[in-house]
Amino acid sequence: MSARLKRSTTDKMISGVCGGIAEYLGWDATVVRILFVILTFLLWGGTILLYFILALVMPE
């Protein structure tokens, strides 16, 4: 069985993107969310646009 990148339906705060990435990588969702916040500050908010694009593109 191959792992698919999809939004999480159980571990979500906004739309499940970080939870889905965490499930795909086998990480804790909190770690992915913290990395997302850090990258948001380092990239001047560029990851926010990426998050919304992923929320639209990733299947649930």
Secondary structure, 3 states (H helix, E strand, C coil): CCCCCCCCCCCCCCCCHHHHHHHHHCCCHHHHHHHHHHHHHHCCCHHHHHHHHHHHHCCC
